[in-house]
Amino acid sequence: MLEAKLSDFRKPEFFNQTEIIHIVDHRKKKDIGFFVPANLIESFKGYLQQEDKNKKLALLQRIAQAQKIDPIEEVGIADGIK
């Protein structure tokens, strides 16, 4: 998998790639996404689904940790979920 900057999209030869390209915004140090050629899209769907599942799992773990750190006390108000 190649890595490219967001500014590389301005170059016409960029779209003739046959490999999956990871796109990163280098100014903001932020992950943008992936450029997937049409002939590889079916094989890449499984990877995208696994990445999405991992992100959701990490978020749920952060929520569980936050709830563990801040339990409802006697003076707190419950959310009504039992």
Secondary structure, DSSP 4 states (H G I P E B T S, - for coil): -EEEEGGGGGSGGGGG--S-EEEEETTTTEEEEEE--GGGHHHHHHHHHHHHHHHHHHHHHHHHHHHHHS---TTS---S--
